[in-house]
């Protein structure tokens, strides 16, 4: 169990994605650690009051770093409650621990909200809008339940059985997940029968309900933000079904479950192994993307310096996304088909003007040692509307780099993004 759980956390697609955000990866991992620690403190019986107070503080700090990991805390608590139900822990403790978790989440959430607003007011900074996080309130949450709950179950299904969140198809991972969930279900039934839990219908009903609402517990963040969906970076909590399965394996009886236990263990191992392969392919693909970007940046810089009117102090603009170029910059290898998908297949340079300005400027400076300055958004908007720009060819053709309005212009697409 320790090997499988440790392995799946190390190779999980969410962690792999987090590590490519080098400027936030340490903070994100710290936030997840605090989310896990919160669940641990909720169930720690010694010095109960102190531990609950600590859980509130720790949870508040976790939210302050990255709010998506709320599902890690709630999901782990739900998994522990399922284990307690199977383990014949008194039903009153099931409700007490569940209510304590709700209290920690609500109080921690309110503390986070008020502290954040106080800091923003002090610094005279408005609350930014990000995936609907600025409009979180109880009224919106209740009104949106008819939308968010179906979306939660859809994202839960898509994560394991489609390519919409993580690319599963090329590794047959969805078949391994089918085996995984079937064996987990059978082993849960075996525990109920072997432990004679069926004699207590209320406890069995609680087990069924907890299993059914587990997707909601894991993706509880979607209840608060109805305008967003799960994507690879925010899917950390969904991998926690593996720890749940190892718990069920350990609790299942020795007789008559031998084959199902090994089927469950083998399915988990195969899932871990396919993520390991996909992680390494994803990083390799990122390196290939970088190499292509470096080559293109070199050629663009050469053309800029060779264009009439160039001088180092001139402002420039690079209009368009290189991968949307009419000239096909395609990958000669099919390795990108075996990545985790989504962000691992994206171009290095962002699709907005602000994103392009930031990434191109830093890329030229970091890897080419060239100090460039983009023109302001107003000048850029005026340039891409001129007939002179519209008549330019697409890079790397002739006449794809020229001076317009005293700005050195590189045209990558006919329809570049606007500020």
C-alpha positions as CSV (number, residue, x, y, z in Angstrom):
1,X,0.0,0.0,0.0
2,X,2.8,2.4,0.9
3,X,4.6,1.7,-2.4
4,X,1.5,2.1,-4.5
5,X,0.2,5.2,-2.8
6,X,3.7,6.9,-2.8
7,X,4.2,6.0,-6.4
8,X,0.8,7.3,-7.6
9,X,1.3,10.6,-5.8
10,X,4.8,11.0,-7.3
11,X,3.7,10.3,-10.9
12,X,0.2,11.8,-10.7
13,X,-0.6,14.0,-13.7
14,X,-1.4,16.9,-11.4
15,X,2.0,16.9,-9.8
16,X,3.7,16.5,-13.2
17,X,1.8,19.5,-14.4
18,X,2.6,21.4,-11.2
19,X,6.4,20.9,-11.7
20,X,6.4,22.7,-15.0
21,X,5.1,25.8,-13.3
22,X,8.6,26.4,-11.9
23,X,7.7,29.7,-10.4
24,X,4.8,28.3,-8.3
25,X,5.5,24.6,-7.9
26,X,7.0,24.8,-4.4
27,X,4.1,26.8,-3.2
28,X,1.5,24.5,-4.8
29,X,3.2,21.5,-3.3
30,X,3.2,23.2,0.1
31,X,-0.5,24.0,-0.2
32,X,-1.2,20.3,-0.9
33,X,0.9,19.2,2.1
34,X,-1.1,21.6,4.3
35,X,-4.4,20.2,2.9
36,X,-3.3,16.7,3.8
37,X,-2.1,17.8,7.2
38,X,-5.5,19.4,7.8
39,X,-7.2,16.0,7.3
40,X,-4.7,14.4,9.6
41,X,-5.4,16.9,12.4
42,X,-9.1,16.5,12.2
43,X,-8.8,12.8,13.1
44,X,-6.1,13.2,15.7
45,X,-7.8,12.4,19.0
46,X,-5.1,13.6,21.5
47,X,-5.5,17.2,22.4
48,X,-8.6,17.3,20.2
49,X,-9.5,21.0,20.7
50,X,-6.0,22.2,20.0
51,X,-5.7,20.0,16.9
52,X,-9.0,21.3,15.5
53,X,-7.8,24.9,16.0
54,X,-4.5,24.0,14.3
55,X,-6.4,22.3,11.5
56,X,-8.3,25.6,10.9
57,X,-5.1,27.6,10.8
58,X,-3.3,25.1,8.5
59,X,-6.4,24.9,6.2
60,X,-6.5,28.7,6.0
61,X,-2.9,28.8,4.9
62,X,-3.5,26.1,2.4
63,X,-6.4,28.1,0.9
64,X,-4.2,31.2,0.9
65,X,-1.7,29.5,-1.4
66,X,-4.0,27.6,-3.8
67,X,-7.7,27.1,-3.3
68,X,-8.1,24.0,-5.6
69,X,-6.6,21.7,-2.9
70,X,-9.8,22.1,-0.8
71,X,-10.8,18.8,-2.5
72,X,-7.7,17.1,-1.1
73,X,-8.8,17.9,2.5
74,X,-12.5,17.1,2.0
75,X,-11.7,14.0,-0.1
76,X,-9.3,12.5,2.4
77,X,-11.7,13.1,5.2
78,X,-14.4,11.3,3.2
79,X,-12.1,8.4,2.5
80,X,-11.2,8.2,6.2
81,X,-14.9,8.2,7.1
82,X,-15.6,5.4,4.6
83,X,-12.8,3.4,6.2
84,X,-14.2,4.0,9.7
85,X,-17.6,2.8,8.5
86,X,-16.0,-0.4,7.3
87,X,-13.9,-0.7,10.5
88,X,-17.0,-0.7,12.7
89,X,-16.0,2.6,14.4
90,X,-19.0,3.9,16.4
91,X,-21.4,5.7,14.1
92,X,-21.5,8.7,16.4
93,X,-17.8,9.3,15.6
94,X,-18.6,9.2,11.9
95,X,-20.9,12.1,12.3
96,X,-18.7,14.0,14.8
97,X,-15.7,13.8,12.5
98,X,-17.8,14.7,9.5
99,X,-19.2,17.8,11.3
100,X,-15.7,18.8,12.5
101,X,-14.5,18.7,8.9
102,X,-17.4,20.9,7.8
103,X,-16.6,23.3,10.6
104,X,-12.9,23.4,9.7
105,X,-13.7,24.1,6.0
106,X,-16.3,26.8,6.7
107,X,-14.3,28.6,9.4
108,X,-11.0,28.3,7.5
109,X,-12.8,29.5,4.3
110,X,-14.2,32.5,6.1
111,X,-10.8,33.4,7.7
112,X,-9.1,33.1,4.3
113,X,-11.8,35.3,2.7
114,X,-11.7,38.0,5.4
115,X,-7.9,38.1,5.7
116,X,-7.5,38.3,1.9
117,X,-10.0,41.1,1.6
118,X,-8.4,43.0,4.5
119,X,-5.0,42.7,2.9
120,X,-6.3,43.8,-0.5
121,X,-8.1,46.8,1.1
122,X,-4.9,47.8,3.0
123,X,-3.0,47.7,-0.3
124,X,-5.9,49.3,-2.2
125,X,-5.9,46.4,-4.7
126,X,-9.2,45.0,-6.2
127,X,-9.9,41.3,-6.0
128,X,-8.9,39.7,-9.3
129,X,-11.4,37.6,-11.3
130,X,-10.0,34.1,-11.7
131,X,-12.3,31.2,-12.7
132,X,-15.2,32.7,-10.8
133,X,-13.4,32.7,-7.5
134,X,-14.3,36.4,-6.9
135,X,-18.0,35.6,-6.9
136,X,-18.1,32.8,-4.4
137,X,-21.1,33.0,-2.0
138,X,-23.7,30.6,-0.5
139,X,-26.5,32.0,-2.7
140,X,-24.6,31.4,-6.0
141,X,-23.6,27.9,-4.8
142,X,-27.1,26.8,-4.0
143,X,-28.6,28.3,-7.2
144,X,-26.0,26.5,-9.3
145,X,-26.3,23.0,-7.8
146,X,-28.3,21.8,-10.8
147,X,-25.3,22.7,-13.0
148,X,-22.3,22.0,-10.7
149,X,-23.3,18.5,-9.4
150,X,-23.8,17.0,-12.9
151,X,-20.5,18.7,-14.0
152,X,-18.7,17.1,-11.0
153,X,-19.8,13.6,-11.9
154,X,-19.0,14.3,-15.6
155,X,-15.4,15.5,-14.7
156,X,-15.0,12.5,-12.4
157,X,-15.9,10.2,-15.3
158,X,-13.8,12.1,-17.8
159,X,-10.7,11.9,-15.7
160,X,-10.7,8.1,-15.6
161,X,-12.5,7.1,-18.8
162,X,-11.8,9.8,-21.5
163,X,-9.1,12.0,-22.9
164,X,-10.7,15.2,-21.9
165,X,-8.7,15.9,-18.8
166,X,-5.8,13.5,-19.1
167,X,-4.9,11.5,-22.2
168,X,-5.8,7.9,-21.3
169,X,-6.5,6.3,-24.7
170,X,-3.0,5.7,-26.0
171,X,-2.1,3.8,-22.8
172,X,-5.4,1.9,-22.5
173,X,-5.5,3.4,-19.0
174,X,-9.3,3.6,-19.1
175,X,-9.5,-0.2,-19.3
176,X,-7.2,-0.5,-16.2
177,X,-9.5,1.9,-14.4
178,X,-12.5,-0.2,-15.3
179,X,-10.8,-3.2,-13.7
180,X,-9.7,-1.0,-10.8
181,X,-13.3,0.2,-10.0
182,X,-14.9,-3.2,-10.5
183,X,-12.5,-5.0,-8.1
184,X,-12.8,-2.2,-5.6
185,X,-16.6,-2.6,-5.7
186,X,-16.4,-6.4,-5.2
187,X,-13.9,-6.0,-2.4
188,X,-16.2,-3.5,-0.6
189,X,-19.0,-6.0,-0.8
190,X,-16.7,-8.7,0.5
191,X,-15.8,-6.5,3.5
192,X,-19.5,-5.9,4.2
193,X,-20.3,-9.6,4.1
194,X,-17.3,-10.8,6.0
195,X,-17.6,-8.2,8.8
196,X,-21.4,-8.9,9.0
197,X,-22.0,-5.2,8.4
198,X,-25.1,-6.2,6.5
199,X,-26.7,-6.8,9.9
200,X,-26.6,-3.0,10.4
201,X,-28.6,-1.6,7.4
202,X,-28.0,2.0,8.5
203,X,-24.2,1.6,8.4
204,X,-24.4,-0.1,5.0
205,X,-26.6,2.8,3.8
206,X,-24.0,5.3,5.1
207,X,-21.3,3.4,3.2
208,X,-23.3,3.5,0.0
209,X,-24.0,7.2,0.4
210,X,-20.4,8.0,1.1
211,X,-19.3,6.1,-2.0
212,X,-21.8,7.9,-4.1
213,X,-20.9,11.4,-2.9
214,X,-17.1,10.8,-2.9
215,X,-16.8,12.5,-6.4
216,X,-18.5,15.6,-4.8
217,X,-16.1,15.5,-1.8
218,X,-13.1,15.2,-4.1
219,X,-14.2,18.0,-6.5
220,X,-16.0,20.2,-4.0
221,X,-14.2,23.2,-5.5
222,X,-16.6,23.0,-8.4
223,X,-19.5,23.6,-6.1
224,X,-18.1,27.0,-5.4
225,X,-17.1,27.9,-9.0
226,X,-19.8,26.8,-11.4
227,X,-18.1,28.5,-14.3
228,X,-15.1,26.3,-14.3
229,X,-14.2,22.6,-14.9
230,X,-11.5,20.2,-13.7
231,X,-8.3,20.3,-15.7
232,X,-5.0,18.6,-15.4
233,X,-3.4,21.0,-12.9
234,X,-6.4,21.0,-10.6
235,X,-7.0,17.2,-10.6
236,X,-4.7,16.3,-7.7
237,X,-7.6,15.2,-5.5
238,X,-9.0,12.7,-8.1
239,X,-6.0,10.4,-7.8
240,X,-6.9,9.8,-4.1
241,X,-9.2,6.9,-5.2
242,X,-5.9,4.8,-5.2
243,X,-5.3,5.3,-1.5
244,X,-9.0,4.4,-0.9
245,X,-8.6,1.2,-2.9
246,X,-5.5,0.1,-1.0
247,X,-7.5,0.6,2.3
248,X,-10.2,-1.6,0.9
249,X,-7.7,-4.2,-0.1
250,X,-6.2,-4.3,3.3
251,X,-9.5,-4.7,5.0
252,X,-10.9,-7.3,2.7
253,X,-11.0,-10.9,4.0
254,X,-8.3,-13.4,3.1
255,X,-10.7,-16.1,1.9
256,X,-12.3,-16.0,-1.5
257,X,-10.8,-12.5,-2.4
258,X,-7.3,-13.6,-3.4
259,X,-7.9,-13.1,-7.2
260,X,-9.8,-9.8,-6.7
261,X,-7.1,-8.4,-4.5
262,X,-4.4,-9.2,-7.0
263,X,-6.5,-7.9,-9.9
264,X,-6.9,-4.6,-7.9
265,X,-3.2,-4.4,-7.1
266,X,-2.2,-5.2,-10.7
267,X,-4.6,-2.6,-12.1
268,X,-3.2,0.0,-9.7
269,X,0.4,-0.9,-10.7
270,X,-0.5,-0.6,-14.4
271,X,-2.1,2.8,-13.8
272,X,1.0,4.0,-12.0
273,X,3.3,2.6,-14.7
274,X,1.3,4.3,-17.5
275,X,1.5,7.6,-15.7
276,X,5.2,7.1,-15.2
277,X,5.6,6.6,-19.0
278,X,3.4,9.5,-19.8
279,X,5.2,11.8,-17.4
280,X,8.6,11.1,-19.1
281,X,7.1,11.4,-22.6
282,X,5.5,14.7,-21.5
283,X,8.8,16.2,-20.3
284,X,10.6,14.9,-23.5
285,X,7.9,16.6,-25.6
286,X,8.4,19.9,-23.6
287,X,12.1,19.7,-24.5
288,X,11.3,19.2,-28.1
289,X,8.9,22.2,-28.0
290,X,11.6,24.3,-26.4
291,X,14.1,23.2,-29.1
292,X,11.7,24.2,-31.8
293,X,11.0,27.5,-30.1
294,X,14.7,28.2,-29.7
295,X,15.3,27.6,-33.4
296,X,12.4,29.8,-34.5
297,X,13.5,32.6,-32.1
298,X,17.0,32.5,-33.5
299,X,15.7,32.8,-37.0
300,X,13.3,35.6,-36.1
301,X,16.1,37.5,-34.3
302,X,18.4,37.1,-37.4
303,X,15.7,38.5,-39.7
304,X,14.9,41.4,-37.4
305,X,18.6,42.4,-37.3
306,X,19.0,42.1,-41.0
307,X,15.9,44.2,-41.8
308,X,16.4,47.7,-43.0
309,X,15.8,50.3,-40.3
310,X,16.7,48.0,-37.4
311,X,18.6,49.4,-34.3
312,X,18.7,47.8,-30.8
313,X,16.6,50.6,-29.3
314,X,13.7,50.1,-31.7
315,X,10.5,48.6,-30.3
316,X,9.2,45.4,-31.9
317,X,6.0,43.3,-32.1
318,X,5.6,39.7,-33.0
319,X,2.1,39.3,-34.2
320,X,0.5,35.8,-33.9
321,X,1.1,32.4,-32.5
322,X,3.9,30.4,-34.0
323,X,1.9,27.1,-33.9
324,X,-1.1,28.8,-35.7
325,X,1.2,29.9,-38.5
326,X,0.1,29.3,-42.0
327,X,3.6,27.8,-42.6
328,X,3.2,24.4,-40.8
329,X,5.7,24.1,-37.9
330,X,4.7,20.5,-37.1
331,X,6.2,17.9,-34.9
332,X,8.1,15.3,-36.9
333,X,7.7,12.7,-34.1
334,X,4.4,11.3,-32.8
335,X,5.7,11.4,-29.3
336,X,3.2,14.2,-28.5
337,X,0.4,11.7,-28.8
338,X,1.7,9.9,-25.7
339,X,1.9,12.9,-23.4
340,X,-0.5,13.6,-20.6
341,X,-2.2,16.0,-23.0
342,X,-3.5,19.6,-22.7
343,X,-0.7,21.9,-21.4
344,X,2.0,19.5,-22.5
345,X,1.0,19.9,-26.1
346,X,0.6,23.7,-26.0
347,X,3.0,26.1,-27.7
348,X,5.6,27.7,-25.5
349,X,4.4,31.2,-26.4
350,X,1.1,32.4,-25.0
351,X,-1.9,33.3,-27.1
352,X,-2.7,36.7,-25.8
353,X,-0.8,39.9,-26.5
354,X,0.3,40.3,-22.9
355,X,1.3,36.6,-22.8
356,X,3.3,36.9,-26.0
357,X,5.0,40.1,-24.8
358,X,6.1,38.4,-21.5
359,X,7.2,35.1,-23.0
360,X,8.9,36.4,-26.1
361,X,10.7,39.1,-24.1
362,X,12.0,36.6,-21.5
363,X,12.8,33.9,-24.0
364,X,14.9,36.3,-26.1
365,X,16.6,37.6,-23.0
366,X,17.3,34.3,-21.3
367,X,18.2,32.1,-24.2
368,X,19.5,34.5,-26.9
369,X,21.0,37.2,-24.7
370,X,19.0,39.8,-26.7
371,X,17.3,42.7,-25.0
372,X,14.1,43.5,-26.8
373,X,11.2,45.8,-26.0
374,X,7.6,45.3,-27.3
375,X,5.6,48.2,-28.4
376,X,2.6,49.3,-26.3
377,X,-0.8,47.6,-26.9
378,X,-2.2,50.8,-28.6
379,X,0.6,50.8,-31.1
380,X,0.2,47.1,-31.7
381,X,-3.6,47.4,-32.3
382,X,-3.0,50.2,-34.8
383,X,-0.3,48.2,-36.6
384,X,-2.3,45.0,-37.2
385,X,-5.2,47.1,-38.6
386,X,-3.0,48.8,-41.3
387,X,-3.1,47.7,-44.9
388,X,0.6,47.5,-44.8
389,X,0.5,44.8,-42.2
390,X,-2.4,43.0,-43.9
391,X,-0.3,42.9,-47.1
392,X,2.7,41.4,-45.4
393,X,3.6,37.7,-46.0
394,X,3.7,35.1,-43.2
395,X,7.0,34.4,-41.5
396,X,9.5,33.0,-42.8
397,X,8.5,34.2,-46.2
398,X,10.0,37.3,-47.8
399,X,8.5,40.6,-46.6
400,X,7.3,39.0,-43.3
401,X,9.5,41.3,-41.2
402,X,9.4,45.1,-41.8
403,X,9.2,48.4,-40.1
404,X,5.7,49.9,-39.6
405,X,5.0,53.1,-37.7
406,X,8.6,53.0,-36.5
407,X,8.0,49.5,-34.9
408,X,9.8,46.4,-36.2
409,X,7.0,44.0,-37.0
410,X,7.2,40.2,-37.4
411,X,4.0,38.7,-38.9
412,X,3.3,35.1,-37.8
413,X,-0.4,34.9,-38.7
414,X,-3.1,36.7,-40.6
415,X,-5.3,37.0,-37.5
416,X,-3.1,37.8,-34.5
417,X,-4.7,38.1,-31.1
418,X,-5.8,41.5,-29.9
419,X,-4.9,43.1,-26.6
